[in-house]
Amino acid sequence: MNSQRQQIRTMTRRTLLIVLIVLQDLLPFIGNVPLGPLSITTLPITVAIIAILFGPLEGAIAGGTWGVLTWIRAFVYPSSALAPLIFTNPLISVVPRILVGIVAGYVFKILHRQNKVGATIAGAAASLTNTIFVLGGILLFANTPSVASGYHTNQAGLAAALGTILATNGVVEVIITAIVTPLIAVPLLKHLRKEKA
């Protein structure tokens, strides 16, 4: 009975977390927040928090949900003119987002004794994983004249254009994710540990 109850709790929690990811992805100004000329992706924060609280598997499921949503939207409701050229490839849209949850979960597992430091580094690692694997995927799998043109360059200059995104948008996202993740994750973690005690 206890095992069955635990399974029901896990499935209920997983469903609620998936709904949270869906809402965050679909609602304007929540999943992507405009910040001057930059657009900050906040979903790595949510995926990192889920991975910290419940482990790499739950992080991978949350990240995978985000990735599948990105993939579907590229076909039916693209977020930009570039989305159908890039995110219809699951190696760019889905795989990096699964890795976000896995990396954040395992980084925190390694550093779990230092809650704040561990959550900060896990958050930064989540954001970096997303940025590096998505931009790397674009360079490897979507290096076409159309994609390069979308970044206002030619194919030869695509790597430099993506490097600029990494150095600007990517760095800001890492800093924000590293700051916000422990502010939310650490109090929730303390609460969960008290419940288990």
Secondary structure, DSSP 8 states (H G I E B T S, - for coil): -HHHHHHHHHHHHHHHHHHHHHHHHHSTTTSEEEETTEEEE-HHHHHHHHHHHH-HHHHHHHHHHHHHHHHHHHHHS-SSSSHHHHTTSHHHHTHHHHHHHHHHHHHHHHTTTSHHHHHHHHHHHHHHHHHHHHHHHHHHH--SHHHHHHTTS-GGGHHHHHHHHIIIIIHHHHHHHHHHHHHHHHHHHHHHHHHH-
